[in-house]
Amino acid sequence: MRERPRGVTVVAGLTLLAAVGDFVFAILVLALCSVGGPPPSGSHPSPFVYLLVWSPLVLSLVSFIVAAGIFNRTRSAWYWSILLWIASAVYHDIVALMLFRGMNLVLMMATLSLATFVSAVFIVYFQSEQVKTYFLEPSN
């Protein structure tokens, strides 16, 4: 049995940390939405509210599952992690655009760059031969 590369453990831990962060963000958004009370009858909340509330819950659930798969060296975790990081980068970019729309352009661009950069680093690392061999070759 091959030894797990140290970077895989770090990425799994950071994915787990992102899952916790997304979950806390979703709970925070739910709490802030509930403070305002229900919308007046006849009016519907913006579709972006649903994006802000449900997307981090789904991302956190998928992140927990992917992190567990990475720790347990499941073949499907390699594929799902790539999809998760792409979806996560897109989601965090959309949220940054929505939250910082009227604010400082530098803050918005820094958030966009950070979300995309972290996901890109994870994807590039998981494309390395060492990680591909670890996940995709059958274990004895």
C-alpha positions in Angstrom: 0.0 0.0 0.0 1.3 3.4 -1.0 1.9 6.0 1.6 -0.4 9.0 1.4 1.4 12.1 0.0 1.6 14.9 2.6 -0.1 17.4 0.3 -3.1 15.1 -0.1 -3.5 15.2 3.7 -3.2 19.0 3.7 -5.7 19.4 0.8 -8.2 17.0 2.6 -7.8 19.1 5.8 -8.4 22.4 3.9 -11.4 20.9 2.2 -12.8 19.9 5.5 -12.1 23.4 6.8 -13.9 24.9 3.8 -16.9 22.6 4.5 -17.1 24.0 8.1 -16.8 27.6 6.7 -19.5 27.1 4.1 -21.8 25.6 6.8 -21.2 28.4 9.2 -21.8 30.9 6.4 -25.1 29.2 5.5 -26.3 29.3 9.1 -25.3 33.0 9.4 -27.2 33.8 6.2 -30.3 31.9 7.5 -30.1 33.8 10.8 -29.8 37.1 9.1 -32.7 36.3 6.8 -34.9 35.3 9.7 -34.2 38.5 11.6 -36.1 40.5 8.9 -39.2 38.3 9.3 -41.1 36.7 6.5 -41.6 38.6 3.2 -44.9 40.5 2.8 -47.6 38.5 1.2 -47.6 38.5 -2.5 -43.8 39.2 -2.7 -41.2 36.7 -3.4 -37.6 36.7 -2.2 -34.9 37.3 -4.8 -33.5 34.1 -6.4 -30.1 35.2 -5.1 -31.4 34.5 -1.5 -31.8 30.9 -2.5 -28.3 30.9 -4.0 -26.9 32.4 -0.8 -28.7 30.0 1.5 -28.8 26.6 -0.2 -25.5 26.6 -2.2 -23.2 26.7 0.9 -25.2 24.0 2.5 -24.8 21.8 -0.5 -21.2 22.7 -0.9 -20.5 21.9 2.7 -22.1 18.5 2.5 -20.3 17.6 -0.7 -17.0 19.0 0.9 -17.4 16.8 3.9 -18.0 13.7 1.7 -15.1 14.6 -0.6 -12.7 15.2 2.4 -13.7 11.8 3.9 -13.1 10.2 0.5 -9.7 11.8 0.2 -8.7 10.7 3.7 -9.9 7.1 2.8 -8.3 7.1 -0.7 -11.4 6.4 -2.7 -11.0 6.6 -6.4 -14.1 8.6 -6.9 -12.9 11.3 -4.4 -10.2 12.3 -7.0 -12.9 13.0 -9.6 -15.4 14.6 -7.2 -12.7 16.9 -5.7 -12.0 18.4 -9.1 -15.7 19.1 -9.7 -16.1 20.4 -6.1 -13.2 22.9 -6.5 -14.5 24.2 -9.8 -18.1 24.6 -8.4 -16.6 26.2 -5.2 -14.6 28.7 -7.2 -17.6 29.7 -9.3 -19.9 29.9 -6.2 -17.5 32.0 -4.2 -16.9 34.3 -7.1 -20.7 34.9 -7.5 -21.1 35.5 -3.8 -18.2 38.0 -3.7 -19.7 39.8 -6.7 -23.1 40.0 -4.9 -21.8 40.9 -1.4 -19.2 43.5 -2.5 -21.2 45.0 -5.4 -21.4 48.6 -4.0 -18.2 48.4 -2.0 -14.5 48.6 -2.5 -13.4 47.2 -5.9 -10.0 46.1 -4.4 -11.8 44.0 -1.8 -14.0 42.4 -4.3 -11.1 41.6 -6.7 -9.0 40.2 -3.8 -11.8 37.9 -2.8 -12.4 36.8 -6.4 -8.7 36.2 -6.9 -8.3 34.2 -3.7 -11.2 31.9 -4.3 -10.1 31.1 -7.8 -6.5 30.8 -6.9 -7.0 28.3 -4.1 -9.2 26.1 -6.3 -6.7 26.3 -9.1 -3.8 25.3 -6.9 -5.8 22.3 -5.6 -6.7 21.2 -9.1 -3.2 21.6 -10.4 -1.8 19.6 -7.4 -4.3 16.8 -8.0 -3.2 16.6 -11.6 0.4 15.8 -10.5 1.6 12.3 -11.3 2.2 11.5 -7.7 -1.4 12.2 -6.7 -2.9 10.6 -9.8 -0.9 7.4 -9.0 -2.0 7.5 -5.4 -5.7 7.7 -6.2 -6.1 6.1 -9.6 -3.9 3.0 -9.4 -5.5 0.0 -7.8 -4.2 -0.6 -4.2 -2.9 -4.0 -3.3 
